[in-house]
Each structure stands twice: as C-alpha cells, then as structure tokens.
Amino acid sequence: MKVQLDFLGLPQLAKIIGTAQKLEFVGSTIEDLIVHLIKRYGAGAEDILVDDGKKLNPYILVMVNEELITARDDREQVQLAEGDSIIFAVIAEGG
C-alpha cells in the first residue's frame, strides 16, 4: 500500500524519516505502518513512535486524510486505504 506521510512538531522523526513523502509498506493499518517505520528506520524511530508497551506513543496524534483519530485505544487498528494521507503530530502542551 502507498500512503502520503508527514510529521508535525516531531523534528527528530522528520530528520530520521523525512517529511511529506510517499511511502509504500505492506499492511493496511496504522499499526502496520508503525511496524514498517520501525523496521526500516530503526531504534530512533521506535523511541519516538512507541511507548514501553510497544503501543503508539500517547503524546502523538494521528490524522488520516485530515481527520483526527481520537479513539486512543483503537487508533493502531484504523484501516488505511491506498493514497491516504497520514500525519503524525505531537500533542502541544503548555498554557
């Protein structure tokens, strides 16, 4: 499957992977995409993308085709389609 991938507020991840790129991977879910990124880009990507339990880092938001995926427990299982646009963004904190 080929998707468009971008990162917002994650400069270290963008430096490792690059930004605004088309990426081809085997699978159909956000989890499959994350596994692919970790296998391809190694420990640096893993440290940013997943927590100690190997789940998507809770401080990362996921958007698919500009729609925020809010079901935190199920977001790894969100189905993707050919040509989808996926954005990983950091949750902004402060006040």
C-alpha positions in Angstrom: 0.0 0.0 0.0 1.2 3.5 -0.8 0.4 6.4 1.5 1.4 10.1 2.0 3.2 10.5 5.3 4.1 13.7 7.1 5.1 14.8 10.6 4.1 18.0 12.6 6.1 19.0 15.7 8.3 15.9 15.5 11.6 17.3 14.1 13.7 14.3 15.2 11.3 11.9 13.5 11.2 14.0 10.4 15.0 14.1 10.4 15.2 10.3 10.5 12.4 9.6 8.1 11.9 12.8 6.1 8.8 14.8 5.6 5.9 14.9 3.1 6.8 11.7 1.3 5.0 8.9 -0.3 5.8 5.6 1.4 5.0 2.1 0.4 4.5 -0.6 3.0 2.9 -4.0 3.4 -0.2 -3.9 5.6 -3.4 -1.9 6.0 -3.5 -0.4 9.5 -1.7 2.4 11.4 0.0 -0.4 13.4 1.3 -2.0 10.2 2.7 1.4 9.2 4.4 2.0 12.5 5.9 -1.5 12.4 7.2 -0.8 8.9 8.7 2.6 10.0 10.5 1.0 13.0 11.9 -1.9 10.9 13.0 0.5 8.2 14.4 3.4 10.3 15.4 1.6 13.5 15.7 2.5 17.2 15.5 6.2 16.6 12.0 5.9 15.1 11.0 3.4 17.7 12.0 5.6 20.6 9.7 8.4 19.2 6.8 6.4 17.9 6.1 3.8 20.6 6.0 3.7 24.4 7.5 1.0 26.6 4.5 -1.3 26.0 5.1 -1.0 22.2 1.9 1.0 21.7 1.8 4.2 19.8 3.2 7.0 22.0 0.3 8.7 23.8 1.8 12.1 23.0 1.4 11.6 19.3 -1.8 12.5 17.5 -2.7 10.6 14.3 -4.7 12.2 11.4 -5.9 10.3 8.4 -7.0 12.4 5.5 -7.1 15.4 7.8 -9.4 13.7 10.2 -8.1 13.3 13.8 -8.2 9.8 15.1 -9.5 10.2 18.7 -10.1 6.7 19.9 -6.7 6.3 21.6 -7.1 2.6 22.4 -8.1 1.7 18.8 -6.1 4.1 16.7 -3.4 1.5 15.8 -6.1 -0.6 14.2 -7.5 2.2 12.0 -7.8 0.8 8.4 -5.9 2.7 5.7 -6.6 2.8 2.0 -4.3 3.3 -1.0 -3.3 7.0 -1.3 -4.4 8.0 2.2 -2.6 11.0 3.8 -1.3 10.2 7.3 0.1 12.8 9.7 1.8 12.1 13.0 1.8 15.2 15.2 2.9 15.9 18.7 0.3 17.0 21.3 1.1 20.6 22.2 1.3 21.2 25.9 1.5 24.4 27.8 -0.7 27.2 28.8 
